[in-house]
Amino acid sequence: MIGRIKTQTVEASQFLVDWMEHRTGIVTMLEHFLYEPVPKRGAWLYTLGSAVLFTITLQFLTGILLLFYYAPTTDDAWNSVEYIMTDAYFGQLIRGIHYWSANFLMAFIGLHMGQVFFSGGYKSPRELNWIVGVILLLLVVGLSFTGYLLRWDQDGFWASVVGMKIGSYSPFVGGYVIHFLLGGDVVGPATLSRFFAIHVWLLPAMIAPLIGAHLFLLRRHGVFGSEFEYTDRIAKLHERQRLEEYARYEADEDEGEPYVGRRDRADREGYERDGE
């Protein structure tokens, strides 16, 4: 009985997948999107980009859920966080996922940048994708910094004060940017409101299209590893190029007879004449 139900479920699922593939091509698109050939050596290092994408997706999803309860005012911010942690259904779990995925995101994105740099993935023709990745790194750092104040506790408050004090020493624009973020002379309600708008609306709106551009450029040029990871591929490429070049010189375009065969025939005829 159980086996028959299992078989029917598998057949129904396969029928649904085939139906969707025939009408939308979604299975082929997903295979093209998810599968990418990587070098044999250090293949697991090439999953760091996927880990970054997974954790930032968790950030977006859990952040949307937290918005249902969070109140971005100095009077209610901490109380709303406390309500999420104590009274809201699955609130502690969702906020915990949001908090820890943010920490893992920073670790993964650092490791991913290091892997790309040391494997030479920033070289031609992938320079633009490297630049997009650096911009994404800076935006994610900004996302982390602005989110720290939203708890409106002592840690978040003073960490933001110290961070903005350091940023104010940036040449030329540092003072103006910090004054805009503060919304005044000190951290207050305007600061929390602006950090909330930047964290929830501005930075995600900038990050999402850049992720799309990053993935598009990755699929266009593929991943890149240093030469020792491509030894087999390079050797096969050189062998194929050598054979193609040899075949090109071997062909006789005038008589339609390979050069080597024509030479062997001439040698045989000369040998026969000598024998006579």
LUMKE-249990 format. One record per residue: residue in one letter; x, y, z of N, C-alpha, C in turn. Coordinates in steps of 0.02 Angstrom, whole numbers, plus 50000, padded with zeros to 5 digits. Example, Ala and Ser with C-alpha at 12.3 -4.5 7.8 and 13.67 -1.06 7.14 Angstrom:
BEGIN
A506604971650390506154977550390506604983550390;S506424988850354506844994750357506455000250394;
END
This chain:
BEGIN
M500414994050000500005000050000500435006350000;I500925006450046501365012250050501785012849987;G502005007249961502405007349900502005010049841;R501375008149837500955010549782500825018049787;I500715020449848500615027649859501245031549840;K501825028749860502455031949844502565032249768;T502395026749733502475026649660502005031649627;Q501385031949650500905036749622501125043949634;T501415045249693501645051949709502225053949663;V502695049249653503255050649608503015051849537;E502555047849513502295048749445501935055349437;A501535057149488501185063549485501665069449485;S502185068949526502685074249529503055074849462;Q503235069049433503575069149369503135072049314;F502495070449316502015073149267501975080749274;L501955083149336501915090349347502545093849323;V503125090849336503765093849314503795093949238;D503605088449206503605088149132503115093249103;W502535094049136502035098749111502305105949114;M502625107649170502905114349177503485115449129;E503905110349119504475110949073504225111949002;H503715108348982503465108748914503175115648899;R502875118848950502525125148938502945131248957;T503425130549002503805136449023504565135649014;G504805129449009505525128349005505885129849070;I505525129649127505815131749190506345126949215;V506265120449200506765115549222507435116849187;T507415118149122508025119649085508345126049110;M507935131049125508205137349151508535136349219;L508215132349262508505131049328509155127249322;E509185122349278509805118649268510365123149243;H510195127549197510705132349172510925137149226;F510455138949271510615143749324511005140549380;L510845134349398511135131149457511775127449443;Y511855124649383512425120449369512965124349332;E513575124049359514135127549328514755123149336;P515105121549281515715117449287516265121249325;V516595117849370517125120849409517745116349406;P518325119049421518935114849422518875109149472;K519245103749458519215097849502519515099349570;R520085102749570520425104149633520095110149667;G519965109349731519665114849769518955116449748;A518595111349725517925112649699517465115549753;W517555113349816517115115849869517215123249882;L517795125949865517895133149875517435137249830;Y517225134249774516795137849728516065137849750;T515905134649807515235135049835515145141149881;L515675144849894515625150549939515165155949910;G515175156849844514715161649814513995159649824;S513845153149817513175150749830512985151649904;A513465150749949513325151750019513155159150034;V513515163650000513355170850007512655172249983;L512475169549925511815170649897511275167849943;F511405161949971510915158850016510815162950079;T511355165250110511295169050173510975175950161;I511135179150105510825185750093510085184950076;T509895179250046509185177850035508835176850102;L509165173350148508885172650216508795179450249;Q509275183950239509225190650266508605194250240;F508485193850175507905197150146507255194250173;L507205187550174506585184350194506425185550268;T506915184450311506795185450383506705192850398;G507045197250363506945204450373506235206550357;I505955203750303505255205350285504785203150340;L504905197250369504485194850423504545199150485;L505145201450500505245205650559504905212450551;L504815214750490504495221150478503765221250502;F503455215450507502765215250529502685217350602;Y503225217050641503185218650712503635224350734;Y504145225850694504625230950716504335237950707;A504455242250756504235249250755504845253750755;P504985257550702505605261450697505555268250731;T505395268350796505385274550835505795273450898;T506055278850924506465278350984506065275951045;D505425277151045505015275051102504825267651098;D504765264951037504485258251029504965253150999;A505565255450976506015250850940506215244950985;W506475246551044506705241151088506115236851112;N505555240051127504975236151149504725231451095;S504745233751032504525229350977505005223450969;V505645224650978506125219050974506005214251032;E505865216851091505725212551148505085208551136;Y504595211551105503975208051090504105202451040;I504525203750990504695198550941505035192650975;M505465194151023505845188851055505435184851106;T504905187751133504555184451188503845182351171;D503485186251131502765185051122502575182951050;A502925185451000502735184050931502865176650915;Y502415173750876502495166750855503125166050813;F503565161450833504195160150799504635166350793;G504485171450834504875177650830505605176650849;Q505725172850902506405171650923506795167750870;L506465162950840506795159050787506955163450727;I506485167450705506585171650646507125176850659;R507105180050717507625185050731508295181650740;G508305175650768508935172050775509235170350708;I508815168150661509055166650593509315173050561;H508955178650570509175184950541509845187150570;Y509925186350635510545188550668511135184150647;W511055177550651511615173150636511775172850562;S511265173250520511415173350448511785179650428;A511675185250464512065191350452512805190250469;N512935186850524513625185350542513955180650492;F513605175350474513875170650425513965174050357;L513515178650340513575182150276514235185950272;M514415189450324515045193150323515645188450317;A515605182650351516155177850347516185174750277;F515625172750250515615169650183515835174550129;I515615180750134515785185450081516535187150083;G516825187250144517545188250149517935182350119;L517725176250135518055170350107517965169950032;H517375171850008517245171749936517695176749899;M517765182649926518205187649895518925185249895;G519135182149950519825179549952519935173949902;Q519445169449895519505163949847519555166649776;V519135171549759519145174449692519805178049679;F520065181549729520685185249720521275180449710;F521335175449753521915171049750521885166149691;S521285164949663521235160749604521295164749539;G521355171349545521435175549486520775176949450;G520215176449486519565177449454519405184649436;Y519845189349455519735196349439520045198349372;K520395193649340520745195349278520275195249218;S520535197649162520145198149100519865191249081;P519245190849061518765196249048518275197349105;R518475195949166518025196149224518135202249268;E518455207449243518585213349285517945216549310;L517455217049264516825220449282516465216549337;N516475209949334516145206049386516495206849453;W517165207649452517535208949514517325215649543;I517245220749501517045227349524516345227049555;V515895223549522515215222749549515245219149616;G515675214149623515745210649687516005215149742;V516485219449726516745224149777516205228949799;I515815231449752515255235949769514755232349814;L514605226049797514155222149839514425221249910;L515085220149915515395219549981515285225850022;L515405231649992515325238050028514595239150048;L514125237250004513425238050020513215233450077;V513475227350078513315222650132513595225150198;V514195228050197514475231050258514015236650282;G513785240850235513305246050254512655243250281;L512435237750253511825234450278511925232050350;S512505229250363512655226950431512705232750480;F513015238150460513115243950504512445247250521;T512025248250470511385251650483510915247250523;G510955240750514510515236350552510685235850626;Y511305237550644511515236750713511165241750758;L511005247650732510675252850773509945251350784;L509625247450741508905246650743508665243250807;R509095239650841508895236650905508755241950957;W509105247650950509045253350996509185251251069;D509735247451077509985245951143510655249251152;Q510975248251209511605251551222512155249451174;D512185243051158512695240651112512615243851043;G512015243551016511895246350951511985253850949;F511765257351002511825264651005512545266851003;W512955264251050513645266651055514085263950999;A513935258150973514315255650915514195260250855;S513575262550847513425267050792513765273850802;V513765276250865514105282550879514845282150863;V515175276750884515885275950870516015275350795;G515595271250761515685270450689515605276950651;M515105280950668515015287350633515555292350652;K515815291950713516365296350732516985294850691;I517115288350679517685286450637517565288750565;G516955287650540516795289650472516835297050460;S516735301050513516755308350505517445310950486;Y517965306950498518645309050481518825307450408;S518355304550370518495303350299518595310050263;P519075310450218519225316850185518645319350142;F518555325850141518095329450096517365328350114;V517115322050110516395320950117516185317950183;G516675315950225516505312450286516025316250331;G516175322550343515765326550388515055327450362;Y514975328650297514315329650268513895323250271;V514205317650255513845311350256513605309550326;I514045310450375513865308750444513315313350469;H513355319750451512835324450472512165322550442;F512165320150379511555317950348511275311750383;L511725306950400511495300950433511225302450503;L511535306950538511305308650606510635312250604;G510525316250552509925320350551509945325950602;G510535327750624510625332850674511335332550702;D511405334650764512065334650795512205328350835;V511695324950857511785318950899511325313450873;V511455307350897511035301650878510365302350913;G509835302150872509165302950900508635299850856;P508015302050862507465299150821507585299750746;A507855305350723507985306050652508515301050628;T509015299750671509525294850653509225287850644;L508805285850692508495279250688508055278750626;S507675284050612507245283950553507645283350489;R508205286950484508605286650423508965280050417;F509215277350472509535270850469509025265450448;F508415266050472507895261150454507745261550379;A507675267550352507535268350281508105265750238;I508725267150259509305264750221509355257150224;H509245254350284509325247150295508775243150260;V508175245650260507595241750237507445243150163;W507555249350141507335251150073507915252550026;L508355257150045508865259449998509375254049980;L509695251150031510225246250018509955239849984;P509405236950007509145231049970508965232649898;A508705238749885508535240649817509155241249773;M509725242749803510355243049766510675236149760;I510605232049811510935225549812510605220749763;A509945220649760509585215649720509775215949646;P509765221649612509965221649542510705220249531;L511125222149579511835220649573511965213149579;I511575209749621511635202449625511445199349558;G510905201949527510715199449461511255200549409;A511575206549410512115207949363512715203349377;H512855202149441513415197849460513305190749434;L512705188149442512565181349418512565181049341;F512315186349309512325186449236513035186249209;L513475190349238514175190449216514525183849232;L514335180749288514625174249305514435169049254;R513805168949233513585164049184513865165649115;R514005171849101514265173749036514995171449028;H515395172549081516115171049076516315164749113;G515875162149157516055156149195516525157749252;V516645152749294517115153549349517825152949322;F518295155349361518985155349340519415152849398;G519905148549382520385146249432521085147349406;S521565146949451522265147849430522485141949387;E523055142649355523245137849302523335130849328;F523555130049390523665123249415523005119449421;E522435122949427521795119649430521535117749361;Y521835120549309521615119249242522135115349201;T522575111749235523115108249201522855103449148;D522365099349167522095094449119521765097949060;R521375103049074521025106449020521515109948973;I522015113049001522515116548960522895111548917;A523085105748947523445100648908523025098048850;K522375096748863521935094348810521845099748756;L521795105948778521715111448730522325112048685;H522925111648715523535111948675523595106048626;E523395100148649523425094248605522935094948547;R522325097548561521845098448508522085103748458;Q522375109148484522635114248439523215111648396;R523635107348425524195104548388523945099948332;L523435095848347523165091448296522815095348241;E522445100548260522105104548209522615108048163;E523145110548193523655113848152524005108848106;Y524135102848132524465097748091524015095648034;A523365094848048522895092947995522825098447942;R522865104647964522805110047916523385110147867;Y523995109047891524575108847847524615102347807;E524295097147832524325090647800523895090347737;A523335093947738522865093647682523155097047621;D523045094047563523255096947500522645099747464;E522565106247464521975109347436521955108647360;D522525108147328522535107847254522325101047228;E522635095747251522495089047226521995085247268;G521835087947326521365084447370521665078347402;E522335077647402522665071847430523105074147488;P523085070947545523505073047602524235073447582;Y524575078247611525275079347595525695073247612;V525545070147670525955064447690525845058647642;G525205057547622525065052147575525395053447507;R525375059647483525695061247420526455060247424;R526735061847482527465060947490527645053547492;D527225049547527527365042447531527315039247461;R526815041447421526745038747354527345040547311;A527595046647316528185048647278528795044647299;D528855043247363529425039247387529385032147360;R528755029347359528685022547334528855022147259;E528625027047221528765027047148529515027847136;G529845031947174530565032747166530935026347183;Y530685022847234531005016547255530915011247200;E530325011147168530205006247116530645007647055;R530735013947036531165015646980531885013646993;D532105014847055532785012847073532875005247068;G532355001547085532394994247083532424991647012;E532074995146966532104993046897532794994446867;
END
